Amino acid sequence: MTGGRSLSMAGPMGTPDQTLERLEQVIAARLGAAPDQSYVAQLHARGLPVIARKLGEEAVEAVIAALSGDEAELVGEAADVIFHLLVLLAEKGIPLSSVLAELDRREGTSGLTEKAARKS
């Protein structure tokens, strides 16, 4: 993660679903850790506004990386966005499976149609 932080998730690399599931489990476990022992616990101790702001900062950094054309930087920033989104979801008690179910629900629906339905 940003600033050289690492989750050091034990276990073999797997499918993207398995990777996200392992990351979600590690984040959940670290929410209860001592803040001096875990970056996730530090964020949790600082509260939802700090977590949300950090996600926003990482999203802006991803946009900047995308516009700069540096693929490696964008990959790193995208990982930071996903990580911080999972921290935010964990803080709110929302499982990643709920987000994935929503994506499944939207599959096959035009983005324009889905966006128009939100306005009504």
C-alpha positions in Angstrom: 0.0 0.0 0.0 1.0 3.6 -0.1 4.1 4.5 1.9 5.5 1.0 1.9 2.8 -0.6 4.0 2.1 -4.2 3.4 -0.6 -6.6 4.4 1.7 -9.7 4.0 -1.3 -11.9 3.4 -0.1 -15.5 3.7 -1.2 -18.0 1.1 -0.8 -18.7 -2.5 -1.9 -16.3 -5.2 -5.4 -17.2 -6.4 -8.2 -15.9 -8.5 -9.1 -12.2 -8.1 -12.2 -13.3 -6.1 -9.9 -15.3 -3.7 -7.5 -12.4 -3.4 -10.3 -9.9 -2.5 -11.8 -12.4 -0.1 -8.4 -13.0 1.7 -7.9 -9.2 1.8 -11.4 -8.7 3.2 -10.6 -11.3 5.9 -7.3 -9.7 6.8 -8.9 -6.2 7.1 -11.7 -7.6 9.3 -9.2 -9.2 11.6 -7.1 -6.1 11.8 -10.0 -3.8 12.7 -9.7 -5.1 16.3 -5.9 -4.9 16.5 -4.0 -2.3 18.5 -3.5 0.9 16.4 0.2 0.8 16.9 0.3 -2.7 15.4 -1.8 -2.2 12.3 -2.5 0.5 9.7 -6.1 -0.8 9.4 -6.5 -0.4 13.1 -5.1 3.1 13.0 -7.6 4.1 10.3 -10.4 2.4 12.3 -9.4 4.3 15.5 -9.5 7.6 13.6 -13.0 6.9 12.4 -15.2 6.9 9.3 -14.5 10.5 8.1 -10.7 9.7 8.0 -11.3 6.4 6.2 -13.6 8.1 3.7 -11.1 10.9 3.1 -8.3 8.5 2.6 -10.3 6.6 0.0 -10.9 9.9 -1.8 -7.2 10.8 -1.7 -6.3 7.4 -3.2 -9.0 7.8 -5.9 -7.5 11.2 -6.9 -4.0 9.7 -7.0 -5.3 7.0 -9.3 -6.8 9.6 -11.6 -3.5 11.5 -11.7 -1.6 8.3 -12.4 -4.0 7.5 -15.2 -3.6 10.9 -16.8 0.2 10.7 -16.4 0.3 7.6 -18.5 2.5 5.7 -16.0 1.0 2.2 -16.0 3.0 0.9 -13.0 1.9 3.9 -10.9 -1.7 3.4 -12.0 -1.6 -0.2 -11.0 -0.2 0.7 -7.5 -2.8 3.5 -7.0 -5.6 1.2 -8.2 -4.5 -1.3 -5.6 -4.6 1.4 -2.9 -8.1 2.4 -4.0 -9.4 -1.2 -3.7 -7.7 -1.6 -0.4 -9.1 1.6 1.1 -12.6 0.8 -0.3 -12.5 -2.6 1.5 -11.4 -0.8 4.7 -14.4 1.6 4.3 -16.8 -1.3 3.6 -15.5 -3.1 6.7 -15.9 0.0 8.8 -19.5 0.2 7.7 -20.1 -3.5 8.2 -20.8 -4.1 4.5 -19.4 -7.3 3.1 -17.8 -7.3 -0.3 -20.3 -9.9 -1.3 -23.0 -7.2 -1.2 -21.1 -5.1 -3.6 -20.4 -8.1 -5.9 -24.1 -9.0 -5.8 -25.0 -5.5 -6.9 -22.5 -5.8 -9.8 -24.1 -9.1 -10.7 -27.5 -7.5 -10.6 -26.4 -4.8 -13.0 -24.7 -7.2 -15.4 -26.3 -7.0 -18.9 -27.9 -3.7 -18.2 -26.7 -0.7 -20.2 -24.9 1.8 -18.1 -27.1 4.5 -19.6 -30.2 2.6 -18.7 -29.0 1.9 -15.1 -28.0 5.5 -14.6 -31.4 6.8 -15.9 -33.2 4.4 -13.6 -31.4 6.0 -10.6 -32.8 9.4 -11.5 -36.4 8.3 -11.4 
